[in-house]
Amino acid sequence: MEDLVRIKPHHFIDIITAYGDGRDDPEPHPLGHAVHLVTARVLENRDILLKMELGADDICQPCTKNTDGICQDNIDTSFRPEAPSSKREWNLIIDRRWCERLGIVQDDRMTADRVKKMKAGVQKFLEN
């Protein structure tokens, strides 16, 4: 059985940005999502296979706000008034942006190390 993580592009970027530089591992979240478990898997094995997911991923699955694969959570739009209040809709917007920047699509499979290198290339491009 292959070691596979279904992951939203922004969740992966969050993991390598926040925890890939040696910060403490995240703690279990009160809403029950699995960011702490997925982070550990990704950081322990850079060759782990990631399957890009624009819907509910392995982090979202156990969350108390996940109902049949649909996020029911809302976000505070006071500092981002143009954003939708639905976290699901907002996540889709930012994940589509990451897909465009990284040249990936739903169901693409690649190693965590490859996506990290792709993100570094995008970061250099954005800085110029």
Summary of the structure (lengths in Angstrom):
residues: 128
radius of gyration: 14.6
end to end distance: 42.2
largest distance: 45.1
contacts: 343
relative contact order: 0.19
helix: 41%
strand: 13%
